[in-house]
Amino acid sequence: MKWIEFCRLNQAVENRTPTKTVSLLAKDYKHNSAFIRLLSLELPANNLASKKAFKWIVNALEVFDEEIEMAIYQHGDIGEGVYHFVQEGEDSELMLNSVINVLCLDCSKSDGSSFKTFAEVFNQMSALEKKWFLRYWLRTPRNGIKTGTVRKLLAKIYNKKEAEVKTHNQLHSLEEISNYYVNEQEPPNDLKVGRFISPMLAKVVPKEKWPKQYIIEYKYDGARYQIHKGDFYDLMIRRTSILIFNRKGKIVTDKFPDIVEEILGWEIKEPFIIDTEIYPIEDDGSPAPFKKMGTRIHSKDVQAAIEKCPVELGVFDCMMFNDENLMDLTLRDRINTIIKFPKQAVRSIITEDNDVFYNLAINDGYEGIMIKDLNVKYLSGSRNGWIKYKPPRFELDVVITGARYGDGRRSTVFGSYDIAVKDNNEFIPVGSIGTGFSDMDLLHLTNEGKKIVERVNNGTYEFLPRLVLEVTCDLITRDANDNLGLRFPRMLRIRNDKPVSDINTVEDVEAMM
């Protein structure tokens, strides 16, 4: 497929209903795994901030900053702004795969090689091609196509049920699934060490809606990690490798050599994939505040970080053991494998509320407890079956969508932030927040926020949806216009460990009301 053909399809479906979008995409679809990969945004992070993108565009087009700024301001979008600014150029002969390679370039490199490649390809494109390149480059295509849309597309083309495609999507990318379907094959129901699995998620549910049979565990105030262990052959020698993935799917093994050493010392020799929490501890072994974890995650001196921030590993689920896929088993059956691992969450199987266990968790310094339905399978990306229970207050994960400079001593940093929750791929505002931040928090968010400014509107710096906060509030309300709002919101912590895809939804918020 040519890049221009892909761009024309995007232009055709822009602002269409999901049903119409699927019909238009399916009409001219010829199997192309790269097409599916790009539509579903199954692309690695390219470490691109909008500020750098803007600079590269200016340099590639050899124009003044002000010329592009005006076009972007008028049209409210980098891609649309450049499209109207250029307004010319012949369609290129670029192929889809070639453009994807450029979209995946690591833009953090300072040697100039990535920019040189970008400029060479970018300048071959027509105005329409540039528009859609920039949108996909910034990972904000704004075409109304969501993951569910691509699942519907595959179901329609290959005569599958949407539920079937969704099940396959738990273990395989949509690109991989399309390759199996085109060959009239079913994606295998297997797990591989080294292939990241989107984790199962939790939500807040009132006590009266808790399951009848459940297991109760400590809720750690740490960061979620998926750990893979397997044997690989290197120069004909079998070696055991440990891979640690953060919840975004990035390998961060080098940050935790102490955890790797601990796992290698376990008596368990079989390959496995486990769901874990790594949390900071004090010198006496009790849980430390989560903010301390930043030392481990962001420090370049790993050994110094280990000494400054010792951590504990909590194993709370197992998706694969000895090459057997356990995800299709209920938690009741997975427990038999989970208990083989050391340092699992303290747990109790109960049939009614256990306030003693909850109070014990709080007194021991944990965040609260987790309630898990014993009869639920491990459902990748799902929130059905796992429940968070914390001290009575409203807590949710939100994304920052904008910010304003503060007053007084906060005049040099962003002092207040617009926040939103998710509704499919849209972001619904729930108010603004300006309390709970330390000076270091504000400095960090200001520095990171400047990298993702999309446009400035009457003193508000509008952000690409990248920065996640955990916030608390006293009450969730709706105003006369039916807009959601948080009463007395306060920031609890910056969630660098959590992807935007995992923030709370409108449905979650409405359930809390």
Residue pairs with C-beta under 8 A, 6 or more apart in sequence:
1 30
1 32
1 34
1 35
1 95
1 96
2 92
2 93
2 94
2 95
2 96
3 92
3 94
3 95
3 96
3 98
3 99
3 125
3 129
3 133
4 91
4 92
4 94
4 126
4 128
4 129
5 96
6 35
6 38
6 96
6 132
7 128
7 129
7 131
7 132
7 133
8 128
9 24
9 25
9 28
10 132
10 141
10 143
10 145
11 128
11 132
12 24
13 20
13 21
13 24
13 25
13 143
13 144
13 145
14 142
14 143
14 144
15 144
16 24
16 144
18 144
18 146
18 148
18 149
18 152
21 144
21 145
21 149
22 149
22 152
22 153
22 156
25 39
25 153
26 153
26 156
26 157
29 35
29 153
29 157
31 178
31 182
32 96
33 175
33 176
33 178
33 179
34 96
34 97
34 100
34 175
35 96
36 42
36 150
36 153
36 154
36 174
36 175
36 178
37 43
37 100
37 173
37 174
37 175
38 96
38 100
38 103
38 136
39 145
39 149
39 150
39 153
40 147
40 150
40 173
40 174
40 175
41 136
41 139
41 141
42 173
42 174
42 175
43 100
43 103
43 104
43 136
43 139
44 104
45 250
46 103
46 104
46 105
46 106
46 107
46 137
46 139
47 106
47 107
47 108
48 107
48 137
48 138
49 451
49 452
50 78
50 138
50 451
50 452
50 453
50 454
50 464
51 450
51 451
51 452
51 453
52 107
52 451
53 78
53 107
53 134
53 137
53 138
54 65
54 68
54 72
54 78
56 107
56 115
56 118
56 119
57 68
57 78
57 82
57 122
57 134
58 64
58 65
58 68
59 115
59 119
60 115
60 118
60 119
60 122
60 123
61 68
61 86
61 123
67 85
68 81
68 82
68 85
71 81
71 82
71 84
71 85
72 78
72 81
72 82
72 455
73 81
73 455
74 81
74 84
75 81
75 83
75 84
76 455
77 135
77 142
77 454
78 134
78 135
78 138
78 454
79 130
79 131
79 132
79 133
79 134
79 135
79 138
79 142
80 131
82 127
82 130
82 131
82 134
83 127
83 128
83 130
83 131
84 127
86 126
86 127
86 130
87 127
88 126
88 127
89 125
89 126
89 127
89 129
89 130
90 126
91 126
91 128
91 129
92 124
92 125
92 126
92 129
94 121
94 124
94 125
94 129
98 121
99 121
99 133
102 117
102 118
102 121
102 133
103 133
103 136
103 137
105 114
105 117
105 118
106 114
107 114
107 118
122 130
122 133
125 133
132 141
135 141
135 142
135 143
138 464
140 464
140 465
146 424
146 425
147 169
147 174
148 424
150 174
151 162
151 165
151 166
151 169
151 174
152 162
154 160
154 165
154 174
154 177
154 178
154 181
155 161
155 162
155 164
155 165
157 181
158 181
158 182
160 181
165 177
168 177
168 180
168 186
168 187
169 177
169 380
170 197
170 198
170 327
170 379
170 380
170 381
171 187
171 189
171 190
171 191
171 197
171 327
171 380
172 180
172 187
176 187
177 187
180 186
180 187
189 325
189 328
190 325
191 197
191 273
191 319
191 320
191 325
191 327
193 228
193 229
193 230
193 243
193 271
193 273
193 320
194 228
194 230
194 243
196 226
196 245
196 249
197 226
197 273
197 319
197 327
197 380
198 249
198 380
198 381
199 224
199 226
199 247
199 275
199 380
199 381
200 275
200 317
200 378
200 379
200 380
200 381
200 382
200 383
200 385
200 386
201 381
201 382
201 383
201 386
201 502
202 370
202 383
202 386
202 387
202 388
203 383
203 386
203 387
203 388
203 504
203 508
203 511
204 387
204 388
204 389
204 395
204 396
204 508
204 511
204 512
205 371
205 387
205 511
206 511
207 353
210 353
210 371
210 387
211 371
211 373
211 374
211 375
211 376
211 385
212 351
213 332
213 349
213 351
213 373
213 374
213 375
214 349
214 350
214 351
214 371
214 372
214 373
214 374
215 331
215 335
215 347
215 348
215 349
215 350
215 371
215 372
215 374
216 347
216 348
216 349
216 350
216 354
216 357
216 369
216 370
216 371
216 372
217 316
217 345
217 346
217 347
217 369
217 370
217 372
218 314
218 345
218 346
218 361
218 364
218 366
218 369
218 370
219 361
219 366
219 367
219 368
219 369
219 370
219 388
219 389
219 390
220 277
220 279
220 287
220 314
220 345
220 366
220 367
221 279
221 287
221 289
221 290
221 366
221 367
222 277
222 278
222 279
222 280
222 287
222 290
222 293
222 311
222 314
223 246
223 247
223 277
223 278
223 279
223 290
223 293
223 297
223 497
224 246
224 247
224 275
224 276
224 277
224 497
225 244
225 245
225 246
225 247
225 252
225 276
225 277
225 278
226 244
226 245
226 247
226 273
226 274
226 275
226 276
227 242
227 243
227 244
227 245
227 259
227 263
227 273
227 274
227 276
228 242
228 243
228 244
228 245
228 272
228 273
229 240
229 241
229 242
229 243
229 263
229 271
229 272
229 273
230 240
230 241
230 271
231 238
231 239
231 240
231 241
231 271
232 238
232 239
232 240
232 241
233 239
240 264
242 253
242 260
242 263
242 264
243 251
243 253
244 251
244 252
244 253
244 255
244 256
244 259
244 260
245 251
245 252
246 252
246 497
247 497
247 498
247 499
247 502
248 497
248 499
252 297
253 260
254 302
255 296
255 297
255 302
255 305
256 278
256 296
256 311
257 302
257 306
258 306
258 310
258 311
259 278
259 311
259 313
262 313
263 313
266 341
266 342
268 340
268 341
270 321
270 322
271 320
271 321
271 322
271 323
272 318
272 320
272 321
272 322
273 318
273 319
273 320
274 315
274 317
274 318
274 319
274 341
275 315
275 316
275 317
275 318
275 319
276 313
276 314
276 315
276 316
277 313
277 314
277 316
278 293
278 311
278 312
278 313
278 314
279 287
279 288
279 290
279 293
279 311
279 312
279 314
280 287
280 288
280 289
280 290
280 292
280 293
280 296
280 309
280 310
280 311
280 312
281 287
281 288
281 310
281 311
281 312
282 288
283 310
285 312
286 364
286 365
287 312
287 364
287 365
287 366
288 309
290 493
291 493
292 309
293 309
293 311
293 497
294 496
295 305
295 308
295 309
296 305
296 306
296 309
296 311
297 496
297 497
298 496
299 305
299 308
312 343
313 343
314 343
314 344
314 345
315 338
315 341
315 342
315 343
315 344
315 345
316 338
316 344
316 345
316 370
317 331
317 334
317 338
317 378
318 326
318 334
318 337
318 338
318 341
319 325
319 326
319 327
319 378
320 326
320 327
321 337
321 340
326 333
326 334
326 337
326 378
327 377
327 378
327 379
327 380
328 377
329 377
329 378
330 374
330 375
330 376
330 377
331 372
331 373
331 374
331 375
331 376
331 377
331 378
331 385
332 374
332 375
334 378
338 344
345 370
348 354
348 357
349 374
350 357
357 369
358 368
358 369
358 389
361 367
361 368
361 369
362 368
362 391
367 390
368 388
368 389
368 390
368 391
369 389
370 386
370 387
370 388
370 389
371 386
371 387
371 388
371 389
372 385
372 386
372 387
373 385
373 386
376 384
376 385
376 386
379 385
383 508
393 472
393 473
393 474
394 472
394 473
394 474
394 475
394 476
394 486
394 512
395 470
395 471
395 472
395 492
396 421
396 470
396 471
396 503
396 504
396 508
396 509
396 512
397 468
397 469
397 470
397 471
397 495
397 498
397 502
397 503
397 504
398 419
398 420
398 421
398 430
398 468
398 469
398 471
398 503
398 504
399 419
399 420
399 421
399 422
399 427
399 465
399 466
399 467
399 468
399 469
399 500
399 503
400 417
400 418
400 419
400 445
400 449
400 463
400 465
400 466
400 467
400 468
400 469
401 418
401 419
401 420
401 427
401 429
401 462
401 463
401 465
402 417
402 418
402 460
402 461
402 462
402 463
403 414
403 416
403 417
403 418
403 445
403 446
403 449
403 460
403 461
403 463
404 414
404 415
404 416
404 459
404 460
404 461
405 411
405 412
405 413
405 414
405 415
405 459
406 413
406 414
406 415
406 416
406 434
406 442
407 415
410 442
412 446
413 442
413 443
413 445
413 446
414 442
414 445
414 446
414 449
414 461
415 434
415 442
416 432
416 433
416 434
417 432
417 433
417 434
417 445
417 469
418 429
418 431
418 432
418 460
419 429
419 430
419 431
419 432
419 433
419 469
419 471
419 486
419 489
420 427
420 428
420 429
420 430
420 465
421 427
421 428
421 430
421 484
421 503
421 504
421 505
421 506
421 508
421 509
422 428
422 500
422 501
422 503
422 504
422 505
422 506
423 505
423 506
427 465
428 484
428 506
429 483
429 484
430 476
430 484
430 485
430 486
430 509
431 484
431 485
431 486
431 489
432 489
433 469
433 471
433 486
433 489
433 490
433 491
435 489
435 490
435 491
436 471
436 490
436 491
436 492
437 445
437 491
441 491
441 494
444 494
445 467
445 494
448 466
448 467
449 461
449 463
449 467
450 461
452 463
452 464
452 466
452 467
453 461
453 462
453 463
453 464
454 462
454 463
454 464
455 462
456 462
465 500
466 500
467 494
468 494
468 495
468 496
468 498
468 499
468 500
468 502
468 503
469 491
469 492
469 493
469 494
469 495
470 491
470 492
470 493
470 494
470 495
470 498
471 486
471 489
471 490
471 491
471 492
472 489
472 490
472 492
473 486
473 487
473 488
473 489
473 490
474 487
474 488
475 486
475 487
475 488
476 484
476 485
476 486
476 487
476 509
476 512
476 513
477 484
477 485
477 486
477 487
477 513
478 484
478 485
478 513
479 485
484 506
484 509
484 510
